[in-house]
Amino acid sequence: MITVPKNIKPGDKIGIVCPAGYMEYTRIEACKKQLEEWGFEVVVGKTVGSSSETYFSGTDEERLEDLQQMMDDSSIKAIVCGRGGYGTVRIVDQISFKKFKKRPKWIVGYSDITILLNHLLAKHKIASIHGPMAGAFNNGEEGKPFNDSLLGALTGKRSNYVVEPHPYNKKGVCVGELTGGNLSLLVNTIGTKSEVKTKNKILFIEEVGELKYTIDRMFWQLKRAGKFDDLSGLIIGGFSETRDTVRPYGKDVIDIIHEIVKDYPYPICYGFPVSHEKDNVALRIGMGHRLRVGSNKVILD
């Protein structure tokens, strides 16, 4: 049984914290302003704009302490991560969920935060939100529809995402709990307490900045680990800033993926707006959804 955090309402406190890579304080200002305009009070963690001179937003101990305080503070009703990058895996096993499980709250993030979201689901059966982090709000008006999807997810509005068809889509209708996130982080969970569970789930995958052959390798690892075998459905999101080797791989990324997953019998959708770009809707991991892949459109609700 999945535990679903309570929907938040105007007047509630939302915390912003950086459990991974360094982030300047100025980069959260647009998010803070928007959250306040939506009617929430914002509490900024110590790791935002920290004095760290390394890649991270403070030491492992500082990042753990900041996240733990936000998770344990009963007055804070949701937590939005500032950015991803790298670092969550270094602290996830030290987090205490004792108080959090009694008063679960929405934790929002993507990219490196994929580790934490999948740990919440795999280890503690608690739902979370894969969606825009604080840094995404710097995109301005152009990215507003996607940032607005976060408000809907936090307040309990039922999602209804409509996507244009893709030539590689496999038609069909399925239902299942939603899970997934960043490709390299999903692979990184295999063999750990945070390992992504995919049986009867709708799995979504996105990635940024990887070489084509590494994307091929990681998809093969998921395949060999059985992660595609018993899915209800598969959603392929954005694969941005992909790179090639000096000697070209010979295929584009979507062809690489399609070749690996094309023979599975369930519905498959390509080009869904979940990514490292502005096209990144909020998805509630652990909650039941319906995926309809048709000839003219795709609907996830």
C-alpha positions in Angstrom: 0.0 0.0 0.0 1.4 3.3 -1.1 1.4 6.2 1.4 0.4 9.5 -0.4 1.4 12.8 1.3 -1.4 15.2 2.0 -2.1 17.9 -0.7 -0.9 21.3 0.3 -2.9 24.5 0.5 -2.3 28.2 0.5 -0.6 29.3 3.7 1.4 26.1 4.0 5.2 26.2 4.2 7.4 24.8 1.4 11.1 24.2 2.0 13.8 24.6 -0.6 16.9 22.6 0.0 20.0 21.4 -2.0 21.0 17.8 -1.2 23.3 17.5 -4.2 25.1 20.0 -6.4 26.0 23.6 -5.5 23.4 26.3 -6.3 23.7 30.1 -5.9 21.0 31.7 -3.8 20.0 34.0 -6.7 18.9 31.0 -8.7 16.1 30.2 -6.3 14.6 33.7 -6.3 12.3 33.2 -9.2 11.0 30.0 -7.6 10.6 31.6 -4.2 8.6 34.4 -5.8 6.3 32.1 -7.7 5.6 29.9 -4.7 4.8 33.0 -2.7 2.5 34.2 -5.4 0.7 30.9 -5.3 0.1 31.6 -1.6 2.8 29.5 0.1 5.3 30.5 2.7 8.9 29.6 1.7 11.6 28.4 4.0 15.1 28.3 2.5 17.6 25.7 3.7 21.1 26.4 4.8 22.5 24.5 1.8 21.1 27.0 -0.7 24.0 29.3 -1.6 26.2 27.6 0.9 29.8 28.7 1.4 31.1 25.4 -0.1 34.0 25.7 -2.5 33.5 22.2 -3.8 31.0 20.8 -6.4 28.5 20.1 -3.6 26.1 22.4 -1.6 28.1 21.7 1.5 29.7 18.6 3.0 27.8 15.4 3.1 27.0 16.0 6.7 25.7 19.5 6.1 23.5 18.4 3.2 22.2 15.5 5.2 21.5 17.7 8.2 19.7 20.3 6.1 17.5 17.8 4.3 16.8 15.9 7.5 15.7 19.1 9.3 13.3 19.9 6.4 11.9 16.3 6.5 11.4 16.3 10.3 9.9 19.8 10.6 6.2 19.2 10.9 5.4 22.8 9.9 6.9 22.3 6.5 4.4 20.6 4.2 6.5 20.0 1.1 10.1 20.1 0.0 11.3 21.4 -3.4 15.0 20.5 -4.2 17.0 23.4 -5.7 18.9 21.4 -8.3 20.3 18.0 -9.1 23.8 17.4 -10.4 25.4 14.8 -8.1 25.5 14.0 -4.4 22.2 12.5 -3.2 23.5 8.9 -3.4 26.2 9.9 -0.9 23.6 10.7 1.9 20.5 8.7 1.1 21.3 5.7 3.3 22.0 8.0 6.3 18.5 9.7 6.1 16.2 8.8 9.0 12.6 8.3 7.9 11.3 7.6 11.4 9.5 11.0 11.7 8.9 11.4 8.0 6.9 8.2 7.8 4.5 9.5 10.5 4.0 12.8 8.6 5.0 12.2 5.0 5.2 15.3 2.8 5.8 15.8 -0.9 9.4 15.8 -2.0 10.0 17.3 -5.4 12.9 16.9 -7.8 14.4 15.1 -10.8 17.8 14.3 -12.2 20.1 13.3 -9.3 17.1 13.4 -7.0 15.8 10.3 -8.8 17.8 8.3 -6.2 15.8 9.8 -3.3 12.4 9.5 -5.1 12.9 5.9 -5.9 14.3 5.2 -2.4 11.1 6.6 -1.0 9.0 4.3 -3.1 11.2 1.1 -3.0 12.1 1.2 0.7 9.2 3.1 2.3 6.3 3.0 -0.2 5.9 6.7 -0.1 4.8 8.7 -3.1 6.8 11.8 -4.4 6.9 14.2 -7.3 9.3 14.1 -10.2 9.0 17.6 -11.4 10.5 21.1 -11.8 13.0 22.1 -9.2 13.8 25.6 -8.0 16.3 26.3 -10.8 13.7 25.6 -13.5 11.7 28.7 -12.6 14.5 30.8 -14.1 13.2 29.9 -17.6 10.6 32.7 -17.3 7.3 32.8 -19.1 8.3 30.3 -21.7 8.5 27.5 -19.2 5.4 28.5 -17.2 3.0 25.8 -18.2 5.4 23.2 -17.0 6.2 25.0 -13.8 2.4 25.4 -13.2 2.1 21.6 -13.4 3.9 21.5 -10.1 1.2 23.5 -8.4 -1.3 21.0 -9.7 0.6 18.1 -8.4 1.2 19.6 -5.0 -2.4 20.6 -4.5 -4.0 17.3 -5.7 -5.2 18.3 -9.2 -5.6 15.2 -11.3 -3.0 15.2 -14.1 -4.2 15.1 -17.8 -1.2 15.4 -20.1 -1.8 15.2 -23.8 1.1 14.5 -26.2 1.5 14.4 -29.9 1.9 11.0 -31.5 5.3 9.6 -32.5 6.1 7.1 -35.3 7.6 4.6 -32.9 4.7 4.7 -30.4 3.1 1.3 -29.6 -0.7 1.8 -29.3 -2.6 0.5 -26.3 -4.1 1.4 -22.9 -2.6 0.5 -19.6 -2.9 1.4 -15.9 -0.3 1.2 -13.2 1.7 3.1 -10.6 4.1 5.6 -12.1 7.8 5.2 -11.5 11.1 6.2 -13.2 13.3 9.2 -13.7 16.8 9.8 -15.0 18.3 6.8 -16.9 21.7 6.8 -15.3 20.3 7.1 -11.8 17.8 4.4 -12.4 20.6 2.1 -13.4 22.6 3.3 -10.4 19.8 2.0 -8.1 20.2 -1.7 -9.3 21.5 -3.9 -6.5 20.8 -1.2 -3.8 18.0 -0.5 -1.2 16.7 2.1 -3.7 16.4 -0.3 -6.6 13.5 0.7 -9.0 10.7 -1.8 -8.9 9.0 -2.1 -12.3 6.5 -5.0 -12.2 3.1 -3.8 -13.3 4.3 -0.2 -13.3 4.3 2.6 -15.9 8.0 3.4 -16.2 9.2 6.8 -17.5 12.8 7.5 -18.5 14.8 10.7 -19.4 18.4 11.7 -19.7 20.8 14.5 -20.4 24.4 14.9 -21.6 25.3 11.2 -22.2 27.1 9.6 -25.1 25.0 7.6 -27.4 26.8 4.3 -26.6 26.4 4.9 -22.9 22.6 5.3 -23.4 22.6 2.0 -25.4 24.6 0.3 -22.6 22.3 1.6 -19.8 19.2 0.5 -21.7 20.7 -2.9 -22.1 21.5 -3.1 -18.4 17.9 -2.3 -17.6 16.8 -4.9 -20.1 19.2 -7.6 -18.7 18.1 -6.8 -15.2 14.5 -7.6 -16.2 13.2 -4.0 -15.7 11.3 -4.0 -19.0 9.8 -7.5 -18.7 6.7 -7.0 -16.6 5.9 -3.4 -17.2 2.4 -2.1 -17.7 3.6 0.6 -20.0 6.8 2.6 -21.0 7.2 6.3 -21.4 10.3 7.7 -23.2 10.9 11.3 -22.3 13.6 13.8 -23.5 17.2 12.8 -24.2 18.9 16.2 -24.5 22.5 17.3 -25.1 23.4 13.8 -26.3 26.9 13.4 -27.7 28.6 11.1 -30.1 32.0 9.5 -30.2 34.7 10.5 -32.7 33.8 7.4 -34.7 30.0 7.9 -35.0 27.7 5.4 -33.3 25.6 5.3 -36.5 22.1 5.8 -35.0 20.2 8.5 -33.2 19.1 8.1 -29.6 15.5 7.3 -30.3 16.5 4.6 -32.8 18.8 3.1 -30.2 16.1 2.9 -27.6 13.4 1.7 -30.1 15.6 -1.2 -31.1 15.9 -2.4 -27.5 12.3 -2.1 -26.4 10.2 -2.5 -29.7 9.2 -6.1 -29.1 7.6 -5.7 -25.7 3.8 -6.1 -25.8 2.7 -3.1 -23.7 2.0 0.5 -24.8 5.1 2.6 -25.4 5.1 6.4 -25.8 8.0 8.5 -27.2 8.5 12.2 -26.9 6.8 12.7 -23.6 7.5 16.1 -21.9 9.7 14.9 -19.0 13.2 16.0 -19.4 16.1 18.3 -18.3 14.6 21.0 -20.5 11.7 23.3 -19.9 9.4 20.6 -21.2 9.2 18.8 -17.9 5.8 18.2 -16.3 5.3 17.2 -12.7 4.6 13.4 -12.3 3.5 11.8 -9.1 5.7 8.7 -8.5 4.0 5.8 -6.8 0.4 6.9 -7.7 -1.9 5.1 -10.1 -2.1 6.5 -13.7 -3.7 5.5 -17.0 -1.6 5.7 -20.2 -3.5 5.8 -23.5 -1.4 5.6 -26.6 -3.5 6.2 -29.7 -3.0 7.0 -33.3 -3.7 10.7 -32.9 -2.5 11.5 -29.4 -1.2 10.1 -26.1 -2.9 10.8 -22.8 -1.5 10.2 -19.3 -4.0 10.8 -16.6 
